[in-house]
Amino acid sequence: MNTARSSVMGWGALVVAAGASYYWAKQGINERRKEQEVAGTRSTEKLDWRAKIERDAQNAATLSTPPVVTSAVDSSSSSASPLPKPPS
């Protein structure tokens, strides 16, 4: 059976390990945020969850529209045909 001392030691070790893990993770997150800010890939706007959902819906709507494809071939020339002619 655990004694009071061993329980305190166990909980103390758990708290220290959790604190060290939090500190280590926080440093990594802050470094990644700084790198993204320097690269210009991190948004600086502060949004609540409703605004984020609206922004994501708008982004999805703009991504779901098909892109406009323009032909690089001049359609007035008779030698350039986008599709091969079927055999007769």
N, CA, C and O atoms as CSV, one atom per row, in Angstrom:
chain,resi,resn,atom,element,x,y,z
A,1,MET,N,N,0.837,-1.164,0.000
A,1,MET,CA,C,0.000,0.000,0.000
A,1,MET,C,C,0.891,1.239,0.000
A,1,MET,O,O,1.981,1.236,0.571
A,2,ASN,N,N,0.408,2.301,-0.651
A,2,ASN,CA,C,1.193,3.520,-0.738
A,2,ASN,C,C,1.138,4.292,0.572
A,2,ASN,O,O,0.112,4.353,1.249
A,3,THR,N,N,2.257,4.864,0.894
A,3,THR,CA,C,2.303,5.735,2.069
A,3,THR,C,C,2.012,7.155,1.619
A,3,THR,O,O,1.967,7.442,0.423
A,4,ALA,N,N,1.820,8.019,2.562
A,4,ALA,CA,C,1.545,9.419,2.239
A,4,ALA,C,C,2.734,10.036,1.494
A,4,ALA,O,O,2.563,10.830,0.569
A,5,ARG,N,N,3.918,9.659,1.911
A,5,ARG,CA,C,5.125,10.206,1.283
A,5,ARG,C,C,5.226,9.761,-0.175
A,5,ARG,O,O,5.527,10.582,-1.042
A,6,SER,N,N,4.985,8.494,-0.463
A,6,SER,CA,C,5.097,8.014,-1.834
A,6,SER,C,C,4.002,8.619,-2.719
A,6,SER,O,O,4.237,8.859,-3.903
A,7,SER,N,N,2.826,8.866,-2.172
A,7,SER,CA,C,1.756,9.514,-2.942
A,7,SER,C,C,2.133,10.946,-3.292
A,7,SER,O,O,1.919,11.393,-4.419
A,8,VAL,N,N,2.690,11.659,-2.331
A,8,VAL,CA,C,3.118,13.044,-2.582
A,8,VAL,C,C,4.249,13.061,-3.597
A,8,VAL,O,O,4.271,13.917,-4.482
A,9,MET,N,N,5.181,12.135,-3.485
A,9,MET,CA,C,6.291,12.064,-4.447
A,9,MET,C,C,5.768,11.756,-5.847
A,9,MET,O,O,6.233,12.343,-6.824
A,10,GLY,N,N,4.815,10.850,-5.950
A,10,GLY,CA,C,4.251,10.504,-7.252
A,10,GLY,C,C,3.523,11.671,-7.895
A,10,GLY,O,O,3.719,11.970,-9.073
A,11,TRP,N,N,2.677,12.331,-7.102
A,11,TRP,CA,C,1.967,13.491,-7.627
A,11,TRP,C,C,2.922,14.630,-7.950
A,11,TRP,O,O,2.733,15.336,-8.941
A,12,GLY,N,N,3.923,14.810,-7.141
A,12,GLY,CA,C,4.920,15.860,-7.406
A,12,GLY,C,C,5.661,15.604,-8.711
A,12,GLY,O,O,5.879,16.524,-9.500
A,13,ALA,N,N,6.050,14.343,-8.937
A,13,ALA,CA,C,6.735,14.003,-10.181
A,13,ALA,C,C,5.805,14.217,-11.379
A,13,ALA,O,O,6.245,14.689,-12.427
A,14,LEU,N,N,4.544,13.876,-11.231
A,14,LEU,CA,C,3.575,14.077,-12.308
A,14,LEU,C,C,3.409,15.560,-12.637
A,14,LEU,O,O,3.365,15.933,-13.809
A,15,VAL,N,N,3.317,16.398,-11.620
A,15,VAL,CA,C,3.159,17.842,-11.822
A,15,VAL,C,C,4.397,18.429,-12.496
A,15,VAL,O,O,4.274,19.256,-13.401
A,16,VAL,N,N,5.574,18.015,-12.069
A,16,VAL,CA,C,6.818,18.509,-12.669
A,16,VAL,C,C,6.908,18.073,-14.132
A,16,VAL,O,O,7.264,18.874,-14.996
A,17,ALA,N,N,6.589,16.818,-14.411
A,17,ALA,CA,C,6.640,16.324,-15.787
A,17,ALA,C,C,5.626,17.059,-16.667
A,17,ALA,O,O,5.933,17.406,-17.807
A,18,ALA,N,N,4.432,17.295,-16.147
A,18,ALA,CA,C,3.415,18.008,-16.917
A,18,ALA,C,C,3.839,19.453,-17.176
A,18,ALA,O,O,3.644,19.975,-18.273
A,19,GLY,N,N,4.411,20.087,-16.178
A,19,GLY,CA,C,4.883,21.470,-16.346
A,19,GLY,C,C,5.998,21.571,-17.367
A,19,GLY,O,O,6.011,22.491,-18.185
A,20,ALA,N,N,6.932,20.637,-17.331
A,20,ALA,CA,C,8.027,20.640,-18.296
A,20,ALA,C,C,7.499,20.383,-19.708
A,20,ALA,O,O,7.953,21.012,-20.663
A,21,SER,N,N,6.561,19.477,-19.841
A,21,SER,CA,C,5.972,19.186,-21.154
A,21,SER,C,C,5.226,20.399,-21.692
A,21,SER,O,O,5.330,20.715,-22.877
A,22,TYR,N,N,4.485,21.072,-20.844
A,22,TYR,CA,C,3.761,22.280,-21.261
A,22,TYR,C,C,4.740,23.349,-21.735
A,22,TYR,O,O,4.536,23.960,-22.783
A,23,TYR,N,N,5.791,23.572,-20.971
A,23,TYR,CA,C,6.787,24.587,-21.328
A,23,TYR,C,C,7.443,24.247,-22.659
A,23,TYR,O,O,7.598,25.122,-23.511
A,24,TRP,N,N,7.828,22.997,-22.851
A,24,TRP,CA,C,8.482,22.564,-24.083
A,24,TRP,C,C,7.544,22.723,-25.283
A,24,TRP,O,O,7.965,23.193,-26.340
A,25,ALA,N,N,6.290,22.337,-25.126
A,25,ALA,CA,C,5.320,22.455,-26.220
A,25,ALA,C,C,5.038,23.920,-26.539
A,25,ALA,O,O,4.944,24.292,-27.709
A,26,LYS,N,N,4.904,24.741,-25.521
A,26,LYS,CA,C,4.621,26.158,-25.725
A,26,LYS,C,C,5.750,26.841,-26.484
A,26,LYS,O,O,5.492,27.682,-27.345
A,27,GLN,N,N,6.988,26.497,-26.181
A,27,GLN,CA,C,8.129,27.067,-26.895
A,27,GLN,C,C,8.085,26.686,-28.368
A,27,GLN,O,O,8.324,27.529,-29.233
A,28,GLY,N,N,7.784,25.435,-28.658
A,28,GLY,CA,C,7.702,24.981,-30.044
A,28,GLY,C,C,6.583,25.673,-30.806
A,28,GLY,O,O,6.751,26.037,-31.970
A,29,ILE,N,N,5.440,25.855,-30.148
A,29,ILE,CA,C,4.313,26.526,-30.787
A,29,ILE,C,C,4.656,27.978,-31.071
A,29,ILE,O,O,4.363,28.481,-32.156
A,30,ASN,N,N,5.266,28.651,-30.123
A,30,ASN,CA,C,5.638,30.051,-30.329
A,30,ASN,C,C,6.656,30.197,-31.455
A,30,ASN,O,O,6.561,31.136,-32.246
A,31,GLU,N,N,7.628,29.292,-31.546
A,31,GLU,CA,C,8.605,29.341,-32.634
A,31,GLU,C,C,7.919,29.154,-33.981
A,31,GLU,O,O,8.225,29.866,-34.937
A,32,ARG,N,N,6.996,28.203,-34.064
A,32,ARG,CA,C,6.286,27.963,-35.321
A,32,ARG,C,C,5.442,29.170,-35.708
A,32,ARG,O,O,5.376,29.518,-36.887
A,33,ARG,N,N,4.802,29.811,-34.748
A,33,ARG,CA,C,4.007,31.002,-35.031
A,33,ARG,C,C,4.879,32.137,-35.562
A,33,ARG,O,O,4.491,32.838,-36.496
A,34,LYS,N,N,6.060,32.318,-34.964
A,34,LYS,CA,C,6.972,33.367,-35.431
A,34,LYS,C,C,7.441,33.089,-36.852
A,34,LYS,O,O,7.511,34.005,-37.671
A,35,GLU,N,N,7.762,31.835,-37.151
A,35,GLU,CA,C,8.191,31.466,-38.503
A,35,GLU,C,C,7.076,31.726,-39.509
A,35,GLU,O,O,7.337,32.228,-40.602
A,36,GLN,N,N,5.829,31.387,-39.152
A,36,GLN,CA,C,4.700,31.612,-40.049
A,36,GLN,C,C,4.445,33.102,-40.248
A,36,GLN,O,O,4.079,33.530,-41.342
A,37,GLU,N,N,4.636,33.887,-39.199
A,37,GLU,CA,C,4.430,35.321,-39.315
A,37,GLU,C,C,5.478,35.952,-40.226
A,37,GLU,O,O,5.158,36.814,-41.045
A,38,VAL,N,N,6.724,35.524,-40.081
A,38,VAL,CA,C,7.794,36.039,-40.929
A,38,VAL,C,C,7.554,35.635,-42.384
A,38,VAL,O,O,7.777,36.431,-43.296
A,39,ALA,N,N,7.102,34.398,-42.601
A,39,ALA,CA,C,6.848,33.909,-43.962
A,39,ALA,C,C,5.571,34.502,-44.545
A,39,ALA,O,O,5.356,34.423,-45.755
A,40,GLY,N,N,4.727,35.088,-43.718
A,40,GLY,CA,C,3.483,35.679,-44.195
A,40,GLY,C,C,2.363,34.680,-44.384
A,40,GLY,O,O,1.388,34.981,-45.073
A,41,THR,N,N,2.470,33.496,-43.792
A,41,THR,CA,C,1.435,32.486,-43.949
A,41,THR,C,C,0.495,32.421,-42.754
A,41,THR,O,O,-0.441,31.622,-42.749
A,42,ARG,N,N,0.730,33.246,-41.746
A,42,ARG,CA,C,-0.113,33.223,-40.555
A,42,ARG,C,C,-1.027,34.437,-40.552
A,42,ARG,O,O,-0.573,35.567,-40.735
A,43,SER,N,N,-2.298,34.204,-40.345
A,43,SER,CA,C,-3.275,35.274,-40.265
A,43,SER,C,C,-3.138,35.973,-38.917
A,43,SER,O,O,-2.991,35.321,-37.883
A,44,THR,N,N,-3.186,37.293,-38.934
A,44,THR,CA,C,-3.048,38.049,-37.686
A,44,THR,C,C,-4.393,38.486,-37.129
A,44,THR,O,O,-4.456,39.067,-36.046
A,45,GLU,N,N,-5.483,38.210,-37.866
A,45,GLU,CA,C,-6.791,38.614,-37.390
A,45,GLU,C,C,-7.301,37.682,-36.300
A,45,GLU,O,O,-7.078,36.472,-36.339
A,46,LYS,N,N,-7.989,38.267,-35.330
A,46,LYS,CA,C,-8.551,37.493,-34.231
A,46,LYS,C,C,-10.035,37.296,-34.491
A,46,LYS,O,O,-10.797,38.262,-34.540
A,47,LEU,N,N,-10.447,36.033,-34.660
A,47,LEU,CA,C,-11.831,35.717,-34.964
A,47,LEU,C,C,-12.408,34.785,-33.915
A,47,LEU,O,O,-11.707,33.933,-33.369
A,48,ASP,N,N,-13.702,34.957,-33.637
A,48,ASP,CA,C,-14.364,33.986,-32.765
A,48,ASP,C,C,-14.786,32.799,-33.628
A,48,ASP,O,O,-14.589,32.820,-34.843
A,49,TRP,N,N,-15.349,31.794,-33.032
A,49,TRP,CA,C,-15.632,30.556,-33.760
A,49,TRP,C,C,-16.663,30.752,-34.858
A,49,TRP,O,O,-16.602,30.079,-35.887
A,50,ARG,N,N,-17.617,31.668,-34.656
A,50,ARG,CA,C,-18.627,31.904,-35.699
A,50,ARG,C,C,-17.994,32.531,-36.938
A,50,ARG,O,O,-18.297,32.144,-38.066
A,51,ALA,N,N,-17.119,33.496,-36.716
A,51,ALA,CA,C,-16.448,34.161,-37.838
A,51,ALA,C,C,-15.535,33.191,-38.577
A,51,ALA,O,O,-15.410,33.261,-39.799
A,52,LYS,N,N,-14.897,32.283,-37.838
A,52,LYS,CA,C,-14.035,31.293,-38.484
A,52,LYS,C,C,-14.845,30.354,-39.368
A,52,LYS,O,O,-14.403,29.988,-40.457
A,53,ILE,N,N,-16.034,29.963,-38.901
A,53,ILE,CA,C,-16.898,29.080,-39.699
A,53,ILE,C,C,-17.339,29.797,-40.969
A,53,ILE,O,O,-17.334,29.204,-42.048
A,54,GLU,N,N,-17.721,31.073,-40.849
A,54,GLU,CA,C,-18.121,31.840,-42.030
A,54,GLU,C,C,-16.968,31.976,-43.017
A,54,GLU,O,O,-17.157,31.814,-44.223
A,55,ARG,N,N,-15.765,32.275,-42.505
A,55,ARG,CA,C,-14.599,32.417,-43.378
A,55,ARG,C,C,-14.282,31.102,-44.084
A,55,ARG,O,O,-13.971,31.097,-45.275
A,56,ASP,N,N,-14.357,29.990,-43.357
A,56,ASP,CA,C,-14.093,28.695,-43.968
A,56,ASP,C,C,-15.139,28.350,-45.020
A,56,ASP,O,O,-14.810,27.763,-46.052
A,57,ALA,N,N,-16.390,28.707,-44.770
A,57,ALA,CA,C,-17.448,28.446,-45.748
A,57,ALA,C,C,-17.231,29.273,-47.009
A,57,ALA,O,O,-17.450,28.784,-48.117
A,58,GLN,N,N,-16.804,30.514,-46.848
A,58,GLN,CA,C,-16.531,31.360,-48.013
A,58,GLN,C,C,-15.344,30.830,-48.805
A,58,GLN,O,O,-15.365,30.826,-50.036
A,59,ASN,N,N,-14.310,30.382,-48.100
A,59,ASN,CA,C,-13.146,29.823,-48.781
A,59,ASN,C,C,-13.516,28.548,-49.525
A,59,ASN,O,O,-13.033,28.316,-50.633
A,60,ALA,N,N,-14.359,27.726,-48.933
A,60,ALA,CA,C,-14.783,26.491,-49.593
A,60,ALA,C,C,-15.624,26.809,-50.818
A,60,ALA,O,O,-15.534,26.115,-51.831
A,61,ALA,N,N,-16.445,27.857,-50.733
A,61,ALA,CA,C,-17.284,28.231,-51.874
A,61,ALA,C,C,-16.433,28.735,-53.031
A,61,ALA,O,O,-16.725,28.444,-54.191
A,62,THR,N,N,-15.389,29.484,-52.723
A,62,THR,CA,C,-14.537,29.991,-53.800
A,62,THR,C,C,-13.678,28.884,-54.383
A,62,THR,O,O,-13.331,28.932,-55.563
A,63,LEU,N,N,-13.330,27.892,-53.584
A,63,LEU,CA,C,-12.522,26.789,-54.094
A,63,LEU,C,C,-13.349,25.801,-54.894
A,63,LEU,O,O,-12.816,25.111,-55.762
A,64,SER,N,N,-14.671,25.721,-54.612
A,64,SER,CA,C,-15.497,24.741,-55.293
A,64,SER,C,C,-15.949,25.209,-56.674
A,64,SER,O,O,-16.436,24.400,-57.464
A,65,THR,N,N,-15.798,26.501,-56.980
A,65,THR,CA,C,-16.165,26.964,-58.316
A,65,THR,C,C,-15.106,26.495,-59.299
A,65,THR,O,O,-13.912,26.578,-59.013
A,66,PRO,N,N,-15.536,26.003,-60.456
A,66,PRO,CA,C,-14.564,25.493,-61.410
A,66,PRO,C,C,-13.738,26.636,-61.999
A,66,PRO,O,O,-14.272,27.718,-62.246
A,67,PRO,N,N,-12.470,26.414,-62.220
A,67,PRO,CA,C,-11.632,27.467,-62.790
A,67,PRO,C,C,-11.969,27.680,-64.264
A,67,PRO,O,O,-12.400,26.759,-64.958
A,68,VAL,N,N,-11.767,28.888,-64.717
A,68,VAL,CA,C,-11.998,29.220,-66.112
A,68,VAL,C,C,-10.756,28.816,-66.886
A,68,VAL,O,O,-9.650,29.273,-66.598
A,69,VAL,N,N,-10.956,27.948,-67.879
A,69,VAL,CA,C,-9.844,27.459,-68.682
A,69,VAL,C,C,-9.893,28.164,-70.027
A,69,VAL,O,O,-10.902,28.118,-70.731
A,70,THR,N,N,-8.807,28.806,-70.368
A,70,THR,CA,C,-8.721,29.443,-71.675
A,70,THR,C,C,-7.794,28.621,-72.540
A,70,THR,O,O,-6.795,28.085,-72.061
A,71,SER,N,N,-8.115,28.525,-73.776
A,71,SER,CA,C,-7.330,27.723,-74.699
A,71,SER,C,C,-6.122,28.518,-75.158
A,71,SER,O,O,-6.241,29.701,-75.479
A,72,ALA,N,N,-4.982,27.890,-75.189
A,72,ALA,CA,C,-3.766,28.529,-75.662
A,72,ALA,C,C,-3.640,28.409,-77.170
A,72,ALA,O,O,-2.748,29.010,-77.768
A,73,VAL,N,N,-4.529,27.634,-77.791
A,73,VAL,CA,C,-4.494,27.415,-79.230
A,73,VAL,C,C,-5.424,28.406,-79.898
A,73,VAL,O,O,-6.556,28.595,-79.453
A,74,ASP,N,N,-4.966,29.030,-80.942
A,74,ASP,CA,C,-5.780,29.971,-81.695
A,74,ASP,C,C,-6.842,29.195,-82.457
A,74,ASP,O,O,-6.511,28.329,-83.266
A,75,SER,N,N,-8.114,29.493,-82.211
A,75,SER,CA,C,-9.197,28.739,-82.827
A,75,SER,C,C,-9.414,29.117,-84.283
A,75,SER,O,O,-10.125,28.411,-84.998
A,76,SER,N,N,-8.820,30.213,-84.740
A,76,SER,CA,C,-9.036,30.628,-86.122
A,76,SER,C,C,-8.176,29.839,-87.107
A,76,SER,O,O,-8.479,29.799,-88.300
A,77,SER,N,N,-7.107,29.212,-86.618
A,77,SER,CA,C,-6.273,28.445,-87.543
A,77,SER,C,C,-6.909,27.082,-87.777
A,77,SER,O,O,-7.422,26.453,-86.851
A,78,SER,N,N,-6.867,26.636,-89.024
A,78,SER,CA,C,-7.527,25.379,-89.367
A,78,SER,C,C,-6.677,24.165,-89.039
A,78,SER,O,O,-7.203,23.057,-88.942
A,79,SER,N,N,-5.361,24.349,-88.865
A,79,SER,CA,C,-4.489,23.199,-88.608
A,79,SER,C,C,-4.509,22.763,-87.149
A,79,SER,O,O,-4.183,21.616,-86.843
A,80,ALA,N,N,-4.884,23.651,-86.258
A,80,ALA,CA,C,-4.890,23.327,-84.835
A,80,ALA,C,C,-6.290,22.904,-84.427
A,80,ALA,O,O,-7.222,23.708,-84.456
A,81,SER,N,N,-6.435,21.664,-84.053
A,81,SER,CA,C,-7.713,21.147,-83.605
A,81,SER,C,C,-7.538,20.586,-82.206
A,81,SER,O,O,-6.627,19.789,-81.984
A,82,PRO,N,N,-8.389,20.979,-81.240
A,82,PRO,CA,C,-8.201,20.484,-79.869
A,82,PRO,C,C,-8.485,18.995,-79.751
A,82,PRO,O,O,-7.936,18.337,-78.867
A,83,LEU,N,N,-9.343,18.438,-80.633
A,83,LEU,CA,C,-9.664,17.013,-80.577
A,83,LEU,C,C,-9.286,16.351,-81.879
A,83,LEU,O,O,-9.460,16.957,-82.936
A,84,PRO,N,N,-8.780,15.142,-81.850
A,84,PRO,CA,C,-8.470,14.464,-83.107
A,84,PRO,C,C,-9.766,14.075,-83.821
A,84,PRO,O,O,-10.794,13.822,-83.192
A,85,LYS,N,N,-9.686,14.036,-85.139
A,85,LYS,CA,C,-10.862,13.653,-85.929
A,85,LYS,C,C,-11.035,12.152,-85.872
A,85,LYS,O,O,-10.052,11.413,-85.936
A,86,PRO,N,N,-12.288,11.678,-85.750
A,86,PRO,CA,C,-12.514,10.237,-85.698
A,86,PRO,C,C,-12.237,9.608,-87.086
A,86,PRO,O,O,-12.426,10.257,-88.114
A,87,PRO,N,N,-11.793,8.354,-87.096
A,87,PRO,CA,C,-11.520,7.703,-88.369
A,87,PRO,C,C,-12.813,7.486,-89.143
A,87,PRO,O,O,-13.863,7.241,-88.548
A,88,SER,N,N,-12.739,7.578,-90.488
A,88,SER,CA,C,-13.941,7.413,-91.326
A,88,SER,C,C,-14.029,6.018,-91.860
A,88,SER,O,O,-14.971,5.692,-92.584
